[in-house]
Amino acid sequence: MDIHEFMKMIHKENVLFAVIDYLYGLENVGNGLNAVDVRTIGRDVFLKLREEDKEIPVYILDGSRGHVYTEKEKNTLMKRGVGGFIESKYFKSQLEETYRNVCCQVVMETLTARHQILTYETRKEFDEKTSVGSIIFCDFRLETAVESEDKPVFVMAATNLGNKIDFALQRRFDRSFEMDCLDRKGRRWVLEKLIKKQGDMFEVSDEEIESIVDRSARMSPAVLERVVEAALREGIRSERMIDNDLFDEIFEKCTLGAERVGRSLEKTEHTAYHEAGHALMDLYYGRPPAYMSIVARGNHGGYMLPAAERGDSTREYYLEKICSALGGRAAETVFEYGLTAGAAGDLEMATEIAAVMVCKYGMYEKEIGLAVIGEKELPYNEQAKELVNRILSEQMKEAVRIIEANQDAMKRLVNAVMKNGKKYLTEKEILEAAGELNRLQKTA
């Protein structure tokens, strides 16, 4: 078969890719020859194919006729349009793998052309160059199960856009199912596995891993992988082991943003009292916080991470949640350093809890009845609004009462987080710093 007949066959059969013996026509070339520019039948076929059809992937047979391509030769050939190399001694297995990869690429290109699908690599470039909101798929991944030519290609895709995906694309898939975020056990397993891969670089305690697991609720494994990779890069850059403090800093930076520097010591101390107020309220109600930080990141000056929800849904539980949310504002009142805007989010959360108690859960039947009050109706229902405000005022008074009775514990928490150098406390450190709390009789 001459070159022209070969090209006719390529176009007639709609070939997905080609494997060429670049040195075909020579015998026993060996490794002492620069094979890139040697004149052979295989070379002529490759150049003709690249000239007439630049879309078909071309792979070169490596190791045939006694010649193994050097890295320099491979780089030169790939610059001329070679897609990859297939080792002759593993020809069958690598040919099947190449076939699967090419099938994936063809499916990807077809779907991309028809549905504007974006891969992880092209998403950033797309976001920077256009404002058109027509993204259908993000982070698209494919797997194939091809054993022979008469078997189909199975396509698997993943997305976080849910029902926003074009229905014309959805119906091309036979099945769909939702994957929930990992639970606590799953997050720990992923984190330990990632750290174990680079075990010689990490000196992270079990307590720190537990803290990260608590703070990574609703995060995907990809986020945890990004945190570990960022910590590894920082460890290599700074030529140090990745200990608890470094790993914690990298986690916070990756998930909440870089630290805002330049805050005065006075403002940092005010933040410490605010977050200590939240922490003390949770301690008082028997739910030790998982974490407390006074490092300013993003749009907040610090935060307190409450313990994991236990599924309790009683009226008393929700009132305690409101009281805890108002702990920061109560600390500002008790220690008289001035009310700040830091309680804005706390007030919003407390209001939402009180509103659902009144309007949805029927927990104030005597005052307002059992009928559900819609979210849009609440602003016009004076009785309901007055009841919500009354609940907030009562719990604010309760929070002030508890903090006034435990001012020593508050000061111990503030001193601990201000003077330990790292500006955060774990659950164990919070419990140790607070010590015993004064318990009060419940008000009527």
N, C-alpha and C positions, 0 to 999 in steps of 0.2 A: 504494500500500500504506500503510495507516495503522499507527499504533504498535502496536496490539493484534495485527494480522496479522504484523507484524515480530517481536514477541515469541514468537508461536506458531511461526514459522519457526525462531527461535533454538533453542527447546527441542526441536522435532521433529527437526532435522538434527544435533543434538548438536554444536553449533559449538564449535571450540577457542578462538577469539578473535574480536573484532569490531573493524573499523576504521570510525570514524564521522567524517563531515564535520560538525564541530561547528557551522559557520556555514551549513549548508544552509538555504536559505530567504531568504538575503540576497544581494544582488548588489554586487560591487565594494566590499567593506568597507574595504579599504586598511589602513594601519598606524596610523591616528590614533584608533582606537576600542579601548576596553577590551573585548575579545571575551568575557571570562569570563562576564559576567552578561547579555549580550545575549540576548533571547528569540528563539530560532530553532527550527525543526523538529529540527535536529541536536542541539541542547541538550536538547530534550524527550526525544528517543530515548535519549540518554546517561543522563539522570536516571532514566528508566523502567527501563532495563537495570540500572543500579546498584541500584535499589530491589528488583527482582524476582530478580536473580541477581548476587550479589557475587563469585562465583567466576570468571566468565568474564573474561579479560584484555581490556581495552578500550584501543585505540590511537586517537589523534586525527590526522586528516590535516592536516599543516602546510603552509602556502603556498598553499592553495586560495583562490580568490576574492580574490586579491591581498593576503591578510593573512598575515604571518609572526609567529608567537607570540613574545612577549618572554620572557625568563627568569622574570620575575615572574609572567606569565600561566601559563607551564608549571608553575611550582612550585605555584600555586594549584590548577590542574586536577589535578595529581598528588596533592595532598592530598585531593581529592574522589574519587579512585579511578581516575584515568587511569594506565594502565600504561606509556605511552610515546608517542612521536610518530613519524609516518612522513612524510617530506618528499614532497610531491606530484611534484616533478621527478625523484625517484629511486624512484617508487612501486613499480615491479616488483621491483627488486633488494632494496629494504628490506622489501617484503612477503614475499619468499622467506626472507630472513634471520629475520624475525619468526616465520614459520611453523616454521623449524628450531628456534629458541629455545623456542617454546611446546611443540613436540613433546618436546624434551629435558626440559622441566619436567614434562610429563605423565608421561613414563616414570620420572623421578626420584620423583615423588610416589607412583606405583603401586608401585614397588619398595620405597620407604620404608615404605609402609603394610603391605606383605606380609612384609618381611624385616628390619625395624628397621635400615635402612641409615642411616648418619650421614654428612652432608657435612662438609667441613673446618670450615665455619662453626658447625655445631651440635655438633660433637664436644666442644669445650671446655665448653659449657654442660651437655651430657649428663654429662660426667665430674664436674662440680661438684655436680649435683643428685641423682645416683643412684649407687648402688654395684652395680647389677645388671650382671653381666658378660655381656651378650648382644649386644655389638657385633659386627656381621657385616661391614660394609664401612666403611673409612675413606678419606678423600681420594678420594671418588667423582667421576669426571669423565665427561662424555658428549660424543659427537660424532655428528652426523647427516649422512646423505647423501640428501637429498630433492630430486629434480628435478621431480617431478610427483606428483599425488595417488595415482597407482597404484603408486608406488614405496614400498618399506618404509623404516622407520627403523632404522638400524644403531646398536647400542649398544656402546660400548667402556668398559670399567671397569678401574680399577687398584687394587690392594690390596697391603698388605705382611703380610697375615694368613695367606696360603698355605692349607694344608689345614684351617685352623680355620673356613673359610667354610661355611655351611650348604649341604649338597648340593642341597637344593631350589632354591637360588639358582644354584649352579654349573651345573646342567643346563640352565638357560635360555640359557646361552651356548654357541655352536657350537664355539668354539675357545678354547684357553687356552695361554699360553706364558710362560716365565719370562724376566725381564730381569735380567741380572747387573749388578753395580755397574760403573761406568765404569773402564776401565783408566787407566794413567798419561797416555797420549796424550789420551784423552777428557776427563779432568779438567782438563788444561791448556787444551784447546780451550774448554771451558765457562768457565773462569776468565778467560781472555783476552777472550772475547766479552763477559762481564759487565762487566769493567773498561773495555773499549773504549767501551761505551755512555756511560760517565761519565768519559771520558778526561781532561777538563779538571780533574777533581778528584783524580786519582790520579797520584802520582809514585812508582811501585813498580818496583823493579829486577827484572831477569830472574832474578837469584839468589833474591830473595824469592818470586817466583812459583814457582820450582822447589821451594823449601822448603815452601810451602803445598801444592803438588801431592804431595810426598812424604808429608806429614802427613795428607792427606785420603783416604788409601786406605780403601776400603769405605764412603765417604760418598756420598750421593746428590747430584745436581745441585741439589736444593732446599736442601741445607745450604750449598753454596757460594754460592747466590743470597742466602741469609739473611745470610751473612758479609759479602758485598759491600754489601748494603743497610744493614746495621748500621754498617759503616765509613763509608758515605756520610752516614748520619744524624749520626754523631759528628763527621765533618769539617765538616758544615754548622753543627752546634751550637757547635763550638769555633772556627769560622771559620779553619780551617787546611787545608792540602793533606794528603791521605792518603799519608804516606810509608811506608817499610818498617816502622818501629817501630810506628806506629799501626795499620797493617794487620795486623801480627803479633799485637799485643795484642788486637785485635778478634777475630781467628781463634781465639786461645786462649780468650778469654772466651766466645765463642759455642759452642765445642765442649767445653770442660772446666769452665767456670764462672768466676766472678769471683775475683780474687786475694784470698787470705786475708791480711789485714794484721795487724800486731802481732807478727810473729815476731822474736825477738832475732837480732842479728847472728851470735851463736855458733851457733844452730840452723841459720841459713841457710848458714853455712860448713860445718857438718856435712853438710848436704844436698849442697853443692857437691862435697865429697870423695866422697860416696856415688855421685852421678851420674857424676863423673869416673872413678870405678873402673869403671863399666859402659862408659863411652866408651873408656877406655884398652884394655880387653880386646878390644873390637871392632876398634879400630885395630891392635892387635897381631896379630889374625888376618886382617888385610887387608880388613875390611869397615867403612869409615869411617861413623860414625853420621850420620844425616840431621839430627839436632837434639838439643840438650841444654838443658834449662831448670831453673832452681832457684826458679821462682815457685810458691808453694803455691796449688793450686786443688783444689776438690772434696775428695776423700779422700786426696790425695797431696801431698807436700812439694816435688816436682819430678819430672822424668822424662827419660829418654834414649830417643830414637827410633832403633832400629837401622835399618840399610840394608835395602832391599827384599830379600825372600827370592829366592834364585837357583835354587831347586829342587834343591839338593844334598841327598842323603839317605844319605851314608856314615856309618859309625860315628864317624870322626874329626870330621865336621861336627857331629854331635849332642853329642859331648864338648866341642867348642869352644862350642857354644850354652850348655851347662851352666856352663862356666867363665865365660862372659860374664855369665850370670844371677847368678852368685855374686860378680861383681866389686865390687858395692857393699858386701857383707858383708866381703869381703877388704880393702877400703879402710878400713873401720871397725877391723879388726884391726891393720893395718899402722900406721895413724896414731894408734891408741890413744886415740880420743875416746869410746869406749864403744859397746857393741852397742846397736842401736836396733830398733824394730819396723818400720822402713822396709823391711827385707829380707823381710818376711813374704810378699809377693807373689812376690818373686824365688825364695825357697825353694820355694814351691808350684810355680812354673813349672819349676824345675830338677828337682824330684821327679817331675813328670809326664813330662818328657823321659826321665829315667833309667828310669822304670817301663815306658814303651813300648819302650825299647831292650831291656829284660830280658824283658818279658812278651809282647810282640807281634811285634817285629821279629826275634827270634832272634839278636841280636848277641852273646849270651854263651852260646853253645852248650856250650862246655866246662864252664862252671860250673853251668848249670841245664837244659841241653837245649833242644830246638826246640819243644816243645809250648807252645801259647799258654795263658797264664794269664789268666783273666778278671779284670775289675776287682773283682768281688765276692769272688774267691778270694784276691787278693793279701794282704789283712789276715791271712789264716790260713796263708799260706805263708812260714814263717820264713826259709827259704833265699833266697827271692826278695827279701824285705824286707832281709835282711842285705846282699845284693848291691847293691840300690839305695842303701843307706846307704854302702856302700863306694865306689861310683862318686861319690857326692856328696862324700865326704871327700877322695878323691883329687883331684877337680877344684877343691875349695876350697884344698887345698895348692898346686896349680898356679897358681891365681889369686893367692894370697898371694906366691908366688915371683916371678911376673911383675911385680906392683905394687911389690914391694921393689926390684926391679932398675930400675924406672922411676919412682922417687919424684920426680925433678926434673920429668919430664913431667907427673906428676900435679899438682904444685904450680903449674906453668905453666897448666894447664887451670883449676884453681881460681881463680887470680889473674885469669885472663882473664874468667871468667864473673862474678866478684864485683865487678870494677872497671870493667866496660864500661858500667854504668848501666842496661842493658836486661835483665840477668839471664838471658840466653839466648845460645847460640852456634849458628850454622849449621854445616853440614858443612865449608865452606871455613874458617871461623874455628876450628873444632876442629882441623883439620889444621895450620893455621898455629901455633896455640898449643902443641900437643903437640910438634911438631918430630920429630926422629929418635928412634926407640925402641931400647932395648937388646934384642937378640935373644938368647934363651937356647937351650941345647941341650935337646932333649926328654928328659924323664925316662923311665925304662924303665917 
